[in-house]
């Protein structure tokens, strides 16, 4: 893991986190449309292969559609199946829309006297005491997307080695009706965000695009992105592109060929805003369409 520099008033170390084997994504049926009464259908899932739903659907509870004037519009015809969710958005306004799933909460882990005893037995027997291959009884407790109230009511009184991590994750994509604009793309100042220097719906194969990466509203240098073109099911390698933001927070990418691309980064720091947490995990995912010249 590399130490990262964050250009902020109160600088703090950020550590990159290993990419998950499962990839979250939202993809549009069309990324650029033109008309007075146009609709776009979206698929949303967590999968092993891009962009084939083969694991679990993405829940739609926190998915929002921001329209060009900065307001929100209702998702239509939402449905969650076995492997993917789908929904429609009517693009009544001209301009660019941001479709985003933003999740924030607390991730809580702890040991119990029973799990600690099981870990000790596993170690004595030469077995894994944690992680893959460890006996189920070695696992303590875990809460995902917990609240401060959950800490009081769901964590047992005899919990040991309590770890509370604040999580902020964003998964998003962008569609444009007519000419691109940036009304829906204003940063919120929370977590990792991408601000277009090259517009998200103005990307072409063989050309360099650049985006400014922010953490809590400030340019973030040293963040490493993994970039993968879709259709991994039909090739033997992911052919990922690794790109790192400069000291000014700029991420520069030259797209090798047309297609739908997935971009991901994640970091961990010790600057949680939640009083209950001791550390923070930030993650960001976007899907973008790259067109032929």
Backbone torsions as a table, in degrees:
resi	resn	phi	psi	omega
1	UNK	NA	138.8	-176.7
2	UNK	-102.0	147.5	175.2
3	UNK	-80.9	133.9	-175.7
4	UNK	-110.6	152.9	176.2
5	UNK	-108.3	132.4	179.2
6	UNK	-112.7	121.0	179.6
7	UNK	-83.2	88.6	179.7
8	UNK	-140.2	165.8	-179.9
9	UNK	-61.8	-42.4	176.2
10	UNK	-109.8	89.4	-174.5
11	UNK	-70.4	144.3	177.3
12	UNK	-146.5	152.8	-179.1
13	UNK	-73.2	138.2	175.4
14	UNK	-119.9	135.8	179.6
15	UNK	-116.1	128.1	179.9
16	UNK	-68.6	145.0	-179.6
17	UNK	-105.6	149.1	-179.9
18	UNK	-62.6	139.3	179.8
19	UNK	-68.3	141.6	179.5
20	UNK	-77.4	147.6	176.4
21	UNK	-66.4	-31.1	177.6
22	UNK	-89.1	132.4	-175.5
23	UNK	-110.9	125.9	175.3
24	UNK	-85.5	145.6	177.8
25	UNK	-162.9	153.4	168.8
26	UNK	-126.9	127.9	179.6
27	UNK	-128.6	142.7	178.6
28	UNK	-92.5	154.4	173.5
29	UNK	-68.5	-30.3	173.4
30	UNK	-145.0	138.4	179.5
31	UNK	-94.8	-21.4	178.7
32	UNK	-134.6	124.0	179.3
33	UNK	-133.1	175.1	-179.4
34	UNK	-154.2	120.3	178.4
35	UNK	163.2	171.8	-179.4
36	UNK	-89.4	-20.9	-179.8
37	UNK	-141.2	74.8	-175.7
38	UNK	-115.6	149.3	179.7
39	UNK	-127.3	150.2	174.1
40	UNK	-129.2	134.9	176.1
41	UNK	-98.4	140.5	-177.9
42	UNK	-120.8	142.1	168.7
43	UNK	-107.9	143.7	-179.1
44	UNK	-141.4	126.5	-175.0
45	UNK	-158.2	172.7	169.8
46	UNK	-122.6	118.4	-170.7
47	UNK	-137.4	169.0	173.6
48	UNK	-88.3	-31.9	-177.4
49	UNK	-117.7	138.3	177.6
50	UNK	-88.3	131.6	-12.6
51	UNK	-112.0	67.8	-177.5
52	UNK	-111.9	115.1	-179.8
53	UNK	-68.3	109.7	-176.0
54	UNK	-139.7	11.8	-177.7
55	UNK	-129.2	-81.3	177.9
56	UNK	-143.0	157.3	176.3
57	UNK	-77.5	156.7	169.4
58	UNK	-84.6	130.9	176.5
59	UNK	-72.3	146.7	-173.3
60	UNK	-98.7	3.9	-174.4
61	UNK	-56.0	-38.1	-174.7
62	UNK	-110.5	14.8	178.3
63	UNK	-83.5	129.7	179.0
64	UNK	-128.2	154.2	175.1
65	UNK	-118.0	113.6	178.2
66	UNK	-96.6	127.7	-174.8
67	UNK	-93.9	169.7	-173.4
68	UNK	-56.4	-27.9	179.6
69	UNK	-85.3	4.9	176.9
70	UNK	92.2	-6.8	177.9
71	UNK	-85.2	175.0	179.6
72	UNK	-105.5	147.4	176.3
73	UNK	-123.0	148.1	-175.6
74	UNK	-70.7	138.1	170.6
75	UNK	-72.5	142.3	-179.2
76	UNK	-114.6	148.6	172.0
77	UNK	56.5	38.2	179.3
78	UNK	-67.4	138.3	-179.5
79	UNK	-150.5	137.0	177.8
80	UNK	-119.2	120.2	179.9
81	UNK	-105.9	-159.1	-177.5
82	UNK	-68.2	-40.8	-173.7
83	UNK	-119.5	-13.8	-178.7
84	UNK	-154.8	160.2	170.8
85	UNK	-110.5	151.8	175.8
86	UNK	-134.0	152.4	174.5
87	UNK	-161.1	164.2	179.7
88	UNK	-116.5	150.9	172.3
89	UNK	-131.3	129.4	175.1
90	UNK	-87.5	126.0	-178.1
91	UNK	-97.5	74.7	-176.3
92	UNK	-74.2	-30.6	178.2
93	UNK	-93.3	150.7	171.8
94	UNK	-80.0	143.6	178.8
95	UNK	125.1	-165.2	-172.8
96	UNK	-101.5	137.8	178.6
97	UNK	-112.0	141.7	174.7
98	UNK	-108.8	120.2	176.9
99	UNK	-107.5	115.8	-170.0
100	UNK	-138.9	142.9	171.2
101	UNK	-112.0	108.3	-177.1
102	UNK	-113.8	123.4	-179.9
103	UNK	-122.2	133.1	177.8
104	UNK	-140.1	138.4	-179.8
105	UNK	178.2	-158.7	-179.7
106	UNK	-119.3	135.6	172.1
107	UNK	-106.3	124.5	-170.9
108	UNK	-123.6	131.1	175.2
109	UNK	-130.2	148.2	176.0
110	UNK	-158.0	161.3	173.0
111	UNK	-103.5	155.2	171.8
112	UNK	-116.3	163.7	175.3
113	UNK	-55.7	-34.7	179.9
114	UNK	-69.1	-43.4	-179.6
115	UNK	-68.7	-35.7	177.6
116	UNK	-66.0	-38.5	177.5
117	UNK	-66.2	-39.4	178.6
118	UNK	-65.6	-37.7	176.8
119	UNK	-63.4	-41.4	179.8
120	UNK	-63.7	-40.7	178.0
121	UNK	-64.7	-42.1	-179.6
122	UNK	-62.2	-43.2	179.7
123	UNK	-64.6	-40.6	179.5
124	UNK	-64.7	-29.9	-179.3
125	UNK	-92.0	3.3	179.1
126	UNK	75.6	21.5	179.3
127	UNK	-100.8	160.0	175.2
128	UNK	-61.1	135.2	179.7
129	UNK	-96.4	-11.5	178.0
130	UNK	-157.1	162.4	178.1
131	UNK	76.7	-163.3	-178.6
132	UNK	-58.6	135.0	178.8
133	UNK	89.0	-9.3	179.2
134	UNK	-75.6	144.0	177.5
135	UNK	-59.0	145.1	-178.2
136	UNK	-56.0	-33.0	-176.3
137	UNK	-70.2	-11.2	177.9
138	UNK	-80.1	-12.8	-177.9
139	UNK	-80.4	134.0	175.6
140	UNK	-86.0	-142.2	179.9
141	UNK	-99.1	157.8	-179.7
142	UNK	-151.2	134.9	173.8
143	UNK	-127.4	133.4	176.9
144	UNK	-109.9	141.9	179.8
145	UNK	52.4	46.3	-178.1
146	UNK	-82.7	162.9	175.6
147	UNK	-112.3	171.5	176.6
148	UNK	-61.4	-34.4	178.2
149	UNK	-66.5	-36.7	177.8
150	UNK	-60.0	-35.8	179.3
151	UNK	-61.8	-33.9	-178.9
152	UNK	-79.2	-33.8	-170.4
153	UNK	-105.0	-21.6	-172.9
154	UNK	-112.9	-13.5	177.0
155	UNK	-92.9	124.2	-176.1
156	UNK	-67.0	155.2	-177.5
157	UNK	-64.7	-27.4	-178.8
158	UNK	-92.9	15.7	179.4
159	UNK	-62.4	139.8	177.0
160	UNK	-126.5	158.9	179.1
161	UNK	54.0	44.4	-178.1
162	UNK	-67.6	129.2	176.9
163	UNK	-123.9	123.6	-179.7
164	UNK	-121.3	117.7	-177.8
165	UNK	-118.0	128.1	173.0
166	UNK	-80.5	134.1	-178.8
167	UNK	-121.4	137.2	173.8
168	UNK	-135.5	114.1	-178.4
169	UNK	-127.1	141.3	179.7
170	UNK	-130.8	128.5	173.6
171	UNK	-124.8	124.1	-172.8
172	UNK	-150.0	165.0	173.2
173	UNK	-148.8	173.0	-170.6
174	UNK	-139.1	138.5	175.9
175	UNK	-134.8	150.6	-176.0
176	UNK	-129.8	133.9	171.5
177	UNK	-104.4	109.7	-178.3
178	UNK	81.1	-133.1	-176.7
179	UNK	-81.7	137.3	178.0
180	UNK	-64.5	147.0	170.3
181	UNK	-145.0	-174.5	-173.8
182	UNK	-127.5	17.2	-178.0
183	UNK	-61.7	-34.6	-178.7
184	UNK	-89.4	-2.1	-169.8
185	UNK	-104.4	9.9	-179.9
186	UNK	-62.9	132.8	-179.4
187	UNK	-67.6	150.5	179.6
188	UNK	-92.5	-16.5	-177.5
189	UNK	83.2	11.2	-179.6
190	UNK	-121.4	125.2	176.7
191	UNK	70.5	-157.1	-179.8
192	UNK	-89.0	132.3	178.0
193	UNK	-139.9	153.7	176.6
194	UNK	-110.6	128.7	175.9
195	UNK	-113.0	126.5	-174.8
196	UNK	-71.8	131.3	160.9
197	UNK	-96.6	-49.4	163.5
198	UNK	-92.2	129.8	-176.0
199	UNK	-63.7	144.2	-177.5
200	UNK	-60.0	-27.8	179.9
201	UNK	-105.1	29.8	178.1
202	UNK	-138.2	49.2	-175.9
203	UNK	-110.0	136.1	-176.5
204	UNK	-135.7	142.9	179.2
205	UNK	-59.7	138.0	178.9
206	UNK	84.5	-5.8	179.8
207	UNK	-109.6	147.7	176.9
208	UNK	-82.0	134.8	173.3
209	UNK	-116.5	152.3	178.6
210	UNK	-136.7	144.8	179.2
211	UNK	-137.8	146.4	175.9
212	UNK	-96.3	127.4	-177.6
213	UNK	-98.9	128.5	-179.1
214	UNK	-115.9	144.6	166.6
215	UNK	-121.9	118.5	-176.2
216	UNK	54.6	36.6	175.7
217	UNK	85.9	-2.1	-178.1
218	UNK	-114.2	143.3	178.7
219	UNK	-57.1	135.0	-175.4
220	UNK	-118.8	118.5	177.5
221	UNK	-93.9	152.3	174.5
222	UNK	82.5	8.9	177.2
223	UNK	-81.6	126.6	-177.4
224	UNK	-94.5	126.7	179.6
225	UNK	-107.3	139.6	168.0
226	UNK	-102.1	129.1	-176.1
227	UNK	-125.8	123.8	-175.1
228	UNK	-132.8	133.1	174.1
229	UNK	-79.6	143.3	179.7
230	UNK	-63.8	175.4	-178.8
231	UNK	81.1	24.2	-179.1
232	UNK	-62.5	-20.3	178.4
233	UNK	-62.9	-25.6	-173.2
234	UNK	-105.1	17.5	173.9
235	UNK	-144.4	161.2	-172.4
236	UNK	-83.7	-12.3	-179.2
237	UNK	-136.6	154.1	178.5
238	UNK	-68.4	-27.7	-176.0
239	UNK	55.1	43.6	-176.3
240	UNK	-70.1	151.8	173.1
241	UNK	-107.3	130.2	176.0
242	UNK	-106.3	127.4	-179.9
243	UNK	-137.9	143.6	-176.4
244	UNK	-123.1	137.5	179.1
245	UNK	-68.4	145.1	177.4
246	UNK	-78.7	180.0	-179.4
247	UNK	-60.8	-24.7	178.7
248	UNK	-88.6	5.7	-179.4
249	UNK	81.8	4.1	-177.4
250	UNK	-80.4	131.5	172.7
251	UNK	-106.3	121.1	-178.6
252	UNK	-114.0	130.2	-176.9
253	UNK	-136.8	130.9	170.1
254	UNK	-106.6	118.8	-173.9
255	UNK	-79.5	122.9	-175.8
256	UNK	-71.6	-29.0	-179.2
257	UNK	-160.6	165.3	-179.8
258	UNK	-66.2	160.1	176.8
259	UNK	148.6	-178.1	176.3
260	UNK	-99.1	123.6	-173.9
261	UNK	-111.6	149.8	178.4
262	UNK	-116.3	127.4	179.6
263	UNK	-118.8	136.6	-177.8
264	UNK	-145.0	142.0	169.6
265	UNK	-149.8	157.1	176.2
266	UNK	-156.0	146.7	-178.6
267	UNK	-143.2	163.6	175.8
268	UNK	-131.8	138.6	177.8
269	UNK	-140.5	-178.7	-178.3
270	UNK	-112.6	36.3	-176.1
271	UNK	-122.5	52.4	179.0
272	UNK	-69.6	147.6	174.1
273	UNK	-90.0	-18.2	177.4
274	UNK	-79.1	128.2	-176.6
275	UNK	-63.7	-27.0	-176.4
276	UNK	-77.3	-18.8	-173.0
277	UNK	-95.5	154.3	176.1
278	UNK	-110.2	-13.0	178.0
279	UNK	-149.9	173.1	-175.0
280	UNK	-139.9	139.1	175.5
281	UNK	-117.0	126.6	179.3
282	UNK	-117.2	139.7	177.6
283	UNK	-141.5	153.7	-178.8
284	UNK	-146.8	135.7	176.1
285	UNK	-138.0	138.1	172.7
286	UNK	-139.4	149.7	169.3
287	UNK	-115.8	136.3	-177.3
288	UNK	-137.2	144.6	178.3
289	UNK	-96.0	130.5	176.7
290	UNK	-112.3	125.3	-174.2
291	UNK	-98.7	156.4	173.5
292	UNK	-70.0	153.7	178.9
293	UNK	-70.3	NA	NA
